[in-house]
Amino acid sequence: MSFADDSFDVVLSLLCLHNIAGETEREIACHEIARVLKPAGTALLSNYTNTAEYAKALAQAGLNVEKPKSYLLDAYGLMWMVVAIKIGL
């Protein structure tokens, strides 16, 4: 991403990351999300498939994964969600 480090208070990814081909590329995307989050910022990622790989990548990038397996039932089915906070002031 062409954004500076620590640019955003919140990064919201709803049903997006599964469109990135390859687990390594999705891991890179999660690391980029962590990079652009401000300290104490929140990342919320969701998908209709298991989000465990996102939780793992965000934790590896230094975020505190607070809700690695949250669920929300919507009109299309069960949505998996990850909530992570960037540690810092």
Biopython code that builds the backbone (N, CA, C, O; Angstrom):
import numpy as np
from Bio.PDB.StructureBuilder import StructureBuilder

atoms = [
    (1, "MET", "N", (0.849, -1.181, 0.000)),
    (1, "MET", "CA", (0.000, 0.000, 0.000)),
    (1, "MET", "C", (0.887, 1.234, 0.000)),
    (1, "MET", "O", (1.993, 1.210, 0.541)),
    (2, "SER", "N", (0.425, 2.265, -0.580)),
    (2, "SER", "CA", (1.221, 3.488, -0.652)),
    (2, "SER", "C", (0.899, 4.454, 0.483)),
    (2, "SER", "O", (1.097, 5.661, 0.338)),
    (3, "PHE", "N", (0.413, 3.951, 1.596)),
    (3, "PHE", "CA", (0.122, 4.783, 2.758)),
    (3, "PHE", "C", (1.305, 4.737, 3.713)),
    (3, "PHE", "O", (2.028, 3.743, 3.783)),
    (4, "ALA", "N", (1.491, 5.834, 4.450)),
    (4, "ALA", "CA", (2.562, 5.896, 5.442)),
    (4, "ALA", "C", (2.249, 4.974, 6.616)),
    (4, "ALA", "O", (1.091, 4.640, 6.865)),
    (5, "ASP", "N", (3.287, 4.570, 7.327)),
    (5, "ASP", "CA", (3.097, 3.803, 8.557)),
    (5, "ASP", "C", (2.200, 4.589, 9.502)),
    (5, "ASP", "O", (2.215, 5.819, 9.501)),
    (6, "ASP", "N", (1.420, 3.880, 10.305)),
    (6, "ASP", "CA", (0.602, 4.497, 11.357)),
    (6, "ASP", "C", (-0.353, 5.566, 10.817)),
    (6, "ASP", "O", (-0.440, 6.657, 11.380)),
    (7, "SER", "N", (-1.057, 5.264, 9.745)),
    (7, "SER", "CA", (-1.942, 6.239, 9.093)),
    (7, "SER", "C", (-3.400, 6.174, 9.536)),
    (7, "SER", "O", (-4.088, 7.195, 9.507)),
    (8, "PHE", "N", (-3.890, 5.009, 9.942)),
    (8, "PHE", "CA", (-5.326, 4.835, 10.142)),
    (8, "PHE", "C", (-5.663, 4.364, 11.555)),
    (8, "PHE", "O", (-4.939, 3.565, 12.149)),
    (9, "ASP", "N", (-6.771, 4.874, 12.077)),
    (9, "ASP", "CA", (-7.286, 4.421, 13.371)),
    (9, "ASP", "C", (-7.976, 3.066, 13.246)),
    (9, "ASP", "O", (-7.943, 2.258, 14.173)),
    (10, "VAL", "N", (-8.595, 2.826, 12.108)),
    (10, "VAL", "CA", (-9.348, 1.587, 11.870)),
    (10, "VAL", "C", (-9.089, 1.111, 10.443)),
    (10, "VAL", "O", (-9.053, 1.909, 9.506)),
    (11, "VAL", "N", (-8.913, -0.187, 10.295)),
    (11, "VAL", "CA", (-8.899, -0.818, 8.977)),
    (11, "VAL", "C", (-10.012, -1.861, 8.990)),
    (11, "VAL", "O", (-10.037, -2.752, 9.839)),
    (12, "LEU", "N", (-10.920, -1.738, 8.047)),
    (12, "LEU", "CA", (-12.072, -2.624, 7.942)),
    (12, "LEU", "C", (-11.994, -3.367, 6.611)),
    (12, "LEU", "O", (-11.958, -2.750, 5.547)),
    (13, "SER", "N", (-11.967, -4.670, 6.680)),
    (13, "SER", "CA", (-11.926, -5.500, 5.482)),
    (13, "SER", "C", (-13.086, -6.482, 5.550)),
    (13, "SER", "O", (-13.032, -7.476, 6.273)),
    (14, "LEU", "N", (-14.122, -6.194, 4.797)),
    (14, "LEU", "CA", (-15.307, -7.048, 4.781)),
    (14, "LEU", "C", (-15.340, -7.846, 3.481)),
    (14, "LEU", "O", (-15.549, -7.294, 2.400)),
    (15, "LEU", "N", (-15.133, -9.138, 3.606)),
    (15, "LEU", "CA", (-15.244, -10.054, 2.467)),
    (15, "LEU", "C", (-14.299, -9.687, 1.327)),
    (15, "LEU", "O", (-14.679, -9.751, 0.158)),
    (16, "CYS", "N", (-13.065, -9.302, 1.667)),
    (16, "CYS", "CA", (-12.107, -8.865, 0.645)),
    (16, "CYS", "C", (-10.900, -9.785, 0.490)),
    (16, "CYS", "O", (-10.543, -10.159, -0.627)),
    (17, "LEU", "N", (-10.275, -10.149, 1.599)),
    (17, "LEU", "CA", (-8.964, -10.791, 1.527)),
    (17, "LEU", "C", (-8.978, -12.132, 0.804)),
    (17, "LEU", "O", (-7.949, -12.541, 0.265)),
    (18, "HIS", "N", (-10.103, -12.823, 0.778)),
    (18, "HIS", "CA", (-10.145, -14.110, 0.073)),
    (18, "HIS", "C", (-9.940, -13.934, -1.431)),
    (18, "HIS", "O", (-9.631, -14.898, -2.131)),
    (19, "ASN", "N", (-10.111, -12.713, -1.928)),
    (19, "ASN", "CA", (-9.901, -12.435, -3.350)),
    (19, "ASN", "C", (-8.427, -12.352, -3.726)),
    (19, "ASN", "O", (-8.088, -12.349, -4.909)),
    (20, "ILE", "N", (-7.548, -12.286, -2.728)),
    (20, "ILE", "CA", (-6.112, -12.270, -2.985)),
    (20, "ILE", "C", (-5.658, -13.723, -3.132)),
    (20, "ILE", "O", (-5.811, -14.531, -2.216)),
    (21, "ALA", "N", (-5.104, -14.035, -4.286)),
    (21, "ALA", "CA", (-4.689, -15.415, -4.562)),
    (21, "ALA", "C", (-3.442, -15.766, -3.759)),
    (21, "ALA", "O", (-2.464, -15.018, -3.764)),
    (22, "GLY", "N", (-3.476, -16.880, -3.084)),
    (22, "GLY", "CA", (-2.307, -17.391, -2.383)),
    (22, "GLY", "C", (-2.242, -16.987, -0.922)),
    (22, "GLY", "O", (-2.460, -15.829, -0.566)),
    (23, "GLU", "N", (-1.935, -17.975, -0.078)),
    (23, "GLU", "CA", (-1.850, -17.722, 1.366)),
    (23, "GLU", "C", (-0.744, -16.723, 1.699)),
    (23, "GLU", "O", (-0.922, -15.873, 2.572)),
    (24, "THR", "N", (0.392, -16.816, 1.015)),
    (24, "THR", "CA", (1.499, -15.889, 1.268)),
    (24, "THR", "C", (1.091, -14.462, 0.960)),
    (24, "THR", "O", (1.426, -13.549, 1.714)),
    (25, "GLU", "N", (0.377, -14.255, -0.130)),
    (25, "GLU", "CA", (-0.057, -12.917, -0.508)),
    (25, "GLU", "C", (-1.068, -12.360, 0.493)),
    (25, "GLU", "O", (-1.050, -11.167, 0.797)),
    (26, "ARG", "N", (-1.949, -13.222, 1.004)),
    (26, "ARG", "CA", (-2.906, -12.776, 2.033)),
    (26, "ARG", "C", (-2.180, -12.434, 3.332)),
    (26, "ARG", "O", (-2.570, -11.501, 4.034)),
    (27, "GLU", "N", (-1.135, -13.181, 3.652)),
    (27, "GLU", "CA", (-0.329, -12.873, 4.833)),
    (27, "GLU", "C", (0.345, -11.513, 4.679)),
    (27, "GLU", "O", (0.379, -10.725, 5.624)),
    (28, "ILE", "N", (0.876, -11.237, 3.500)),
    (28, "ILE", "CA", (1.485, -9.930, 3.225)),
    (28, "ILE", "C", (0.452, -8.826, 3.396)),
    (28, "ILE", "O", (0.757, -7.777, 3.962)),
    (29, "ALA", "N", (-0.760, -9.048, 2.915)),
    (29, "ALA", "CA", (-1.827, -8.052, 3.061)),
    (29, "ALA", "C", (-2.126, -7.784, 4.534)),
    (29, "ALA", "O", (-2.333, -6.635, 4.924)),
    (30, "CYS", "N", (-2.150, -8.833, 5.350)),
    (30, "CYS", "CA", (-2.392, -8.653, 6.792)),
    (30, "CYS", "C", (-1.261, -7.860, 7.436)),
    (30, "CYS", "O", (-1.504, -7.027, 8.309)),
    (31, "HIS", "N", (-0.033, -8.114, 7.011)),
    (31, "HIS", "CA", (1.101, -7.355, 7.544)),
    (31, "HIS", "C", (1.012, -5.884, 7.125)),
    (31, "HIS", "O", (1.379, -4.997, 7.895)),
    (32, "GLU", "N", (0.534, -5.632, 5.932)),
    (32, "GLU", "CA", (0.338, -4.248, 5.485)),
    (32, "GLU", "C", (-0.760, -3.560, 6.298)),
    (32, "GLU", "O", (-0.637, -2.382, 6.634)),
    (33, "ILE", "N", (-1.811, -4.277, 6.609)),
    (33, "ILE", "CA", (-2.866, -3.728, 7.467)),
    (33, "ILE", "C", (-2.264, -3.323, 8.803)),
    (33, "ILE", "O", (-2.542, -2.235, 9.309)),
    (34, "ALA", "N", (-1.440, -4.195, 9.375)),
    (34, "ALA", "CA", (-0.792, -3.882, 10.656)),
    (34, "ALA", "C", (0.117, -2.664, 10.528)),
    (34, "ALA", "O", (0.152, -1.823, 11.427)),
    (35, "ARG", "N", (0.837, -2.562, 9.447)),
    (35, "ARG", "CA", (1.776, -1.453, 9.244)),
    (35, "ARG", "C", (1.070, -0.104, 9.196)),
    (35, "ARG", "O", (1.552, 0.866, 9.780)),
    (36, "VAL", "N", (-0.055, -0.032, 8.512)),
    (36, "VAL", "CA", (-0.717, 1.264, 8.336)),
    (36, "VAL", "C", (-1.619, 1.651, 9.504)),
    (36, "VAL", "O", (-2.089, 2.787, 9.573)),
    (37, "LEU", "N", (-1.866, 0.712, 10.427)),
    (37, "LEU", "CA", (-2.669, 1.041, 11.614)),
    (37, "LEU", "C", (-1.873, 1.918, 12.571)),
    (37, "LEU", "O", (-0.684, 1.689, 12.792)),
    (38, "LYS", "N", (-2.533, 2.918, 13.134)),
    (38, "LYS", "CA", (-1.924, 3.718, 14.193)),
    (38, "LYS", "C", (-1.835, 2.875, 15.463)),
    (38, "LYS", "O", (-2.595, 1.920, 15.623)),
    (39, "PRO", "N", (-0.908, 3.220, 16.374)),
    (39, "PRO", "CA", (-0.894, 2.541, 17.672)),
    (39, "PRO", "C", (-2.269, 2.652, 18.336)),
    (39, "PRO", "O", (-2.894, 3.712, 18.315)),
    (40, "ALA", "N", (-2.723, 1.572, 18.910)),
    (40, "ALA", "CA", (-4.050, 1.437, 19.529)),
    (40, "ALA", "C", (-5.169, 1.391, 18.488)),
    (40, "ALA", "O", (-6.346, 1.433, 18.846)),
    (41, "GLY", "N", (-4.814, 1.304, 17.200)),
    (41, "GLY", "CA", (-5.813, 1.184, 16.144)),
    (41, "GLY", "C", (-6.390, -0.220, 16.079)),
    (41, "GLY", "O", (-5.809, -1.172, 16.600)),
    (42, "THR", "N", (-7.538, -0.332, 15.433)),
    (42, "THR", "CA", (-8.272, -1.594, 15.366)),
    (42, "THR", "C", (-8.371, -2.096, 13.931)),
    (42, "THR", "O", (-8.666, -1.333, 13.010)),
    (43, "ALA", "N", (-8.123, -3.382, 13.758)),
    (43, "ALA", "CA", (-8.354, -4.049, 12.475)),
    (43, "ALA", "C", (-9.529, -5.004, 12.648)),
    (43, "ALA", "O", (-9.566, -5.786, 13.599)),
    (44, "LEU", "N", (-10.472, -4.940, 11.743)),
    (44, "LEU", "CA", (-11.623, -5.846, 11.739)),
    (44, "LEU", "C", (-11.683, -6.485, 10.358)),
    (44, "LEU", "O", (-11.890, -5.801, 9.355)),
    (45, "LEU", "N", (-11.501, -7.793, 10.317)),
    (45, "LEU", "CA", (-11.495, -8.533, 9.062)),
    (45, "LEU", "C", (-12.586, -9.588, 9.106)),
    (45, "LEU", "O", (-12.764, -10.265, 10.119)),
    (46, "SER", "N", (-13.312, -9.727, 8.014)),
    (46, "SER", "CA", (-14.372, -10.732, 7.974)),
    (46, "SER", "C", (-14.336, -11.485, 6.654)),
    (46, "SER", "O", (-13.779, -11.024, 5.657)),
    (47, "ASN", "N", (-14.950, -12.657, 6.686)),
    (47, "ASN", "CA", (-15.041, -13.481, 5.496)),
    (47, "ASN", "C", (-16.076, -14.573, 5.732)),
    (47, "ASN", "O", (-16.473, -14.818, 6.871)),
    (48, "TYR", "N", (-16.511, -15.222, 4.672)),
    (48, "TYR", "CA", (-17.423, -16.353, 4.807)),
    (48, "TYR", "C", (-16.669, -17.667, 4.985)),
    (48, "TYR", "O", (-17.286, -18.725, 5.107)),
    (49, "THR", "N", (-15.348, -17.605, 5.001)),
    (49, "THR", "CA", (-14.529, -18.777, 5.294)),
    (49, "THR", "C", (-13.756, -18.512, 6.576)),
    (49, "THR", "O", (-13.681, -17.374, 7.038)),
    (50, "ASN", "N", (-13.187, -19.553, 7.143)),
    (50, "ASN", "CA", (-12.450, -19.446, 8.394)),
    (50, "ASN", "C", (-11.355, -18.382, 8.294)),
    (50, "ASN", "O", (-10.577, -18.370, 7.341)),
    (51, "THR", "N", (-11.303, -17.503, 9.272)),
    (51, "THR", "CA", (-10.357, -16.386, 9.271)),
    (51, "THR", "C", (-9.125, -16.661, 10.133)),
    (51, "THR", "O", (-8.401, -15.727, 10.478)),
    (52, "ALA", "N", (-8.874, -17.917, 10.483)),
    (52, "ALA", "CA", (-7.739, -18.250, 11.353)),
    (52, "ALA", "C", (-6.410, -17.804, 10.750)),
    (52, "ALA", "O", (-5.528, -17.355, 11.482)),
    (53, "GLU", "N", (-6.246, -17.918, 9.428)),
    (53, "GLU", "CA", (-4.978, -17.498, 8.828)),
    (53, "GLU", "C", (-4.786, -15.988, 8.963)),
    (53, "GLU", "O", (-3.653, -15.528, 9.105)),
    (54, "TYR", "N", (-5.866, -15.209, 8.922)),
    (54, "TYR", "CA", (-5.754, -13.762, 9.118)),
    (54, "TYR", "C", (-5.340, -13.458, 10.552)),
    (54, "TYR", "O", (-4.480, -12.609, 10.787)),
    (55, "ALA", "N", (-5.951, -14.148, 11.509)),
    (55, "ALA", "CA", (-5.618, -13.943, 12.925)),
    (55, "ALA", "C", (-4.149, -14.255, 13.172)),
    (55, "ALA", "O", (-3.463, -13.513, 13.875)),
    (56, "LYS", "N", (-3.669, -15.341, 12.599)),
    (56, "LYS", "CA", (-2.269, -15.734, 12.769)),
    (56, "LYS", "C", (-1.333, -14.685, 12.174)),
    (56, "LYS", "O", (-0.346, -14.309, 12.808)),
    (57, "ALA", "N", (-1.627, -14.213, 10.977)),
    (57, "ALA", "CA", (-0.771, -13.221, 10.320)),
    (57, "ALA", "C", (-0.771, -11.895, 11.074)),
    (57, "ALA", "O", (0.274, -11.258, 11.205)),
    (58, "LEU", "N", (-1.932, -11.477, 11.570)),
    (58, "LEU", "CA", (-2.000, -10.227, 12.336)),
    (58, "LEU", "C", (-1.206, -10.343, 13.634)),
    (58, "LEU", "O", (-0.533, -9.394, 14.036)),
    (59, "ALA", "N", (-1.282, -11.494, 14.288)),
    (59, "ALA", "CA", (-0.510, -11.709, 15.515)),
    (59, "ALA", "C", (0.988, -11.698, 15.215)),
    (59, "ALA", "O", (1.771, -11.131, 15.977)),
    (60, "GLN", "N", (1.385, -12.320, 14.113)),
    (60, "GLN", "CA", (2.796, -12.318, 13.716)),
    (60, "GLN", "C", (3.288, -10.905, 13.419)),
    (60, "GLN", "O", (4.470, -10.606, 13.590)),
    (61, "ALA", "N", (2.385, -10.041, 12.978)),
    (61, "ALA", "CA", (2.733, -8.656, 12.668)),
    (61, "ALA", "C", (2.724, -7.773, 13.915)),
    (61, "ALA", "O", (2.979, -6.573, 13.826)),
    (62, "GLY", "N", (2.431, -8.362, 15.076)),
    (62, "GLY", "CA", (2.510, -7.619, 16.326)),
    (62, "GLY", "C", (1.198, -7.109, 16.873)),
    (62, "GLY", "O", (1.189, -6.396, 17.877)),
    (63, "LEU", "N", (0.092, -7.452, 16.246)),
    (63, "LEU", "CA", (-1.201, -7.009, 16.760)),
    (63, "LEU", "C", (-1.694, -7.962, 17.844)),
    (63, "LEU", "O", (-1.363, -9.147, 17.847)),
    (64, "ASN", "N", (-2.479, -7.431, 18.750)),
    (64, "ASN", "CA", (-3.114, -8.226, 19.795)),
    (64, "ASN", "C", (-4.464, -8.693, 19.256)),
    (64, "ASN", "O", (-5.400, -7.901, 19.145)),
    (65, "VAL", "N", (-4.560, -9.964, 18.925)),
    (65, "VAL", "CA", (-5.795, -10.511, 18.369)),
    (65, "VAL", "C", (-6.754, -10.762, 19.522)),
    (65, "VAL", "O", (-6.569, -11.687, 20.313)),
    (66, "GLU", "N", (-7.779, -9.928, 19.605)),
    (66, "GLU", "CA", (-8.714, -9.990, 20.725)),
    (66, "GLU", "C", (-9.856, -10.961, 20.481)),
    (66, "GLU", "O", (-10.332, -11.615, 21.408)),
    (67, "LYS", "N", (-10.282, -11.052, 19.263)),
    (67, "LYS", "CA", (-11.385, -11.957, 18.936)),
    (67, "LYS", "C", (-11.010, -12.723, 17.677)),
    (67, "LYS", "O", (-11.355, -12.309, 16.570)),
    (68, "PRO", "N", (-10.296, -13.854, 17.841)),
    (68, "PRO", "CA", (-9.855, -14.576, 16.655)),
    (68, "PRO", "C", (-10.971, -15.314, 15.929)),
    (68, "PRO", "O", (-10.832, -15.637, 14.750)),
    (69, "LYS", "N", (-12.081, -15.588, 16.623)),
    (69, "LYS", "CA", (-13.161, -16.357, 15.993)),
    (69, "LYS", "C", (-14.509, -15.820, 16.436)),
    (69, "LYS", "O", (-15.217, -16.463, 17.210)),
    (70, "SER", "N", (-14.856, -14.664, 15.954)),
    (70, "SER", "CA", (-16.197, -14.141, 16.199)),
    (70, "SER", "C", (-17.064, -14.523, 15.012)),
    (70, "SER", "O", (-16.557, -14.764, 13.916)),
    (71, "TYR", "N", (-18.352, -14.576, 15.229)),
    (71, "TYR", "CA", (-19.269, -14.973, 14.170)),
    (71, "TYR", "C", (-20.430, -13.992, 14.092)),
    (71, "TYR", "O", (-20.838, -13.397, 15.089)),
    (72, "LEU", "N", (-20.940, -13.845, 12.899)),
    (72, "LEU", "CA", (-22.113, -13.024, 12.665)),
    (72, "LEU", "C", (-22.947, -13.734, 11.611)),
    (72, "LEU", "O", (-22.436, -14.099, 10.552)),
    (73, "LEU", "N", (-24.197, -13.926, 11.891)),
    (73, "LEU", "CA", (-25.088, -14.552, 10.923)),
    (73, "LEU", "C", (-25.797, -13.449, 10.156)),
    (73, "LEU", "O", (-26.496, -12.622, 10.742)),
    (74, "ASP", "N", (-25.610, -13.442, 8.836)),
    (74, "ASP", "CA", (-26.310, -12.458, 8.015)),
    (74, "ASP", "C", (-27.179, -13.190, 6.992)),
    (74, "ASP", "O", (-27.347, -14.407, 7.073)),
    (75, "ALA", "N", (-27.718, -12.465, 6.051)),
    (75, "ALA", "CA", (-28.649, -13.043, 5.082)),
    (75, "ALA", "C", (-28.006, -14.115, 4.203)),
    (75, "ALA", "O", (-28.709, -14.947, 3.631)),
    (76, "TYR", "N", (-26.672, -14.102, 4.090)),
    (76, "TYR", "CA", (-25.978, -15.037, 3.210)),
    (76, "TYR", "C", (-25.342, -16.206, 3.949)),
    (76, "TYR", "O", (-24.857, -17.146, 3.319)),
    (77, "GLY", "N", (-25.339, -16.159, 5.260)),
    (77, "GLY", "CA", (-24.752, -17.255, 6.033)),
    (77, "GLY", "C", (-23.908, -16.753, 7.183)),
    (77, "GLY", "O", (-24.025, -15.606, 7.615)),
    (78, "LEU", "N", (-23.059, -17.632, 7.665)),
    (78, "LEU", "CA", (-22.210, -17.335, 8.805)),
    (78, "LEU", "C", (-20.961, -16.591, 8.353)),
    (78, "LEU", "O", (-20.233, -17.064, 7.480)),
    (79, "MET", "N", (-20.714, -15.429, 8.943)),
    (79, "MET", "CA", (-19.541, -14.637, 8.626)),
    (79, "MET", "C", (-18.544, -14.756, 9.782)),
    (79, "MET", "O", (-18.896, -14.497, 10.933)),
    (80, "TRP", "N", (-17.316, -15.142, 9.483)),
    (80, "TRP", "CA", (-16.243, -15.220, 10.466)),
    (80, "TRP", "C", (-15.591, -13.851, 10.568)),
    (80, "TRP", "O", (-15.453, -13.150, 9.566)),
    (81, "MET", "N", (-15.188, -13.467, 11.778)),
    (81, "MET", "CA", (-14.574, -12.149, 11.966)),
    (81, "MET", "C", (-13.372, -12.254, 12.896)),
    (81, "MET", "O", (-13.336, -13.085, 13.803)),
    (82, "VAL", "N", (-12.386, -11.389, 12.647)),
    (82, "VAL", "CA", (-11.211, -11.245, 13.505)),
    (82, "VAL", "C", (-11.136, -9.788, 13.917)),
    (82, "VAL", "O", (-11.265, -8.894, 13.080)),
    (83, "VAL", "N", (-10.928, -9.543, 15.209)),
    (83, "VAL", "CA", (-10.713, -8.191, 15.723)),
    (83, "VAL", "C", (-9.326, -8.168, 16.344)),
    (83, "VAL", "O", (-9.009, -8.997, 17.197)),
    (84, "ALA", "N", (-8.492, -7.213, 15.916)),
    (84, "ALA", "CA", (-7.130, -7.106, 16.435)),
    (84, "ALA", "C", (-6.797, -5.643, 16.703)),
    (84, "ALA", "O", (-7.243, -4.745, 15.988)),
    (85, "ILE", "N", (-6.007, -5.426, 17.742)),
    (85, "ILE", "CA", (-5.612, -4.078, 18.158)),
    (85, "ILE", "C", (-4.099, -3.958, 18.033)),
    (85, "ILE", "O", (-3.360, -4.861, 18.426)),
    (86, "LYS", "N", (-3.644, -2.828, 17.480)),
    (86, "LYS", "CA", (-2.207, -2.575, 17.410)),
    (86, "LYS", "C", (-1.733, -2.066, 18.762)),
    (86, "LYS", "O", (-2.253, -1.080, 19.283)),
    (87, "ILE", "N", (-0.767, -2.732, 19.312)),
    (87, "ILE", "CA", (-0.244, -2.371, 20.623)),
    (87, "ILE", "C", (0.552, -1.079, 20.505)),
    (87, "ILE", "O", (1.331, -0.908, 19.567)),
    (88, "GLY", "N", (0.359, -0.181, 21.443)),
    (88, "GLY", "CA", (1.102, 1.073, 21.446)),
    (88, "GLY", "C", (0.299, 2.176, 22.068)),
    (88, "GLY", "O", (-0.856, 1.993, 22.454)),
    (89, "LEU", "N", (0.932, 3.338, 22.162)),
    (89, "LEU", "CA", (0.278, 4.500, 22.774)),
    (89, "LEU", "C", (-0.553, 5.251, 21.764)),
    (89, "LEU", "O", (-1.176, 6.257, 22.103)),
]
sb = StructureBuilder()
sb.init_structure("model")
sb.init_model(0)
sb.init_chain("A")
sb.init_seg("    ")
for serial, (resi, resn, name, xyz) in enumerate(atoms, 1):
    if name == "N":
        sb.init_residue(resn, " ", resi, " ")
    sb.init_atom(name, np.array(xyz, "f"), 0.0, 1.0, " ", f" {name:<3s}", serial, name[0])
structure = sb.get_structure()
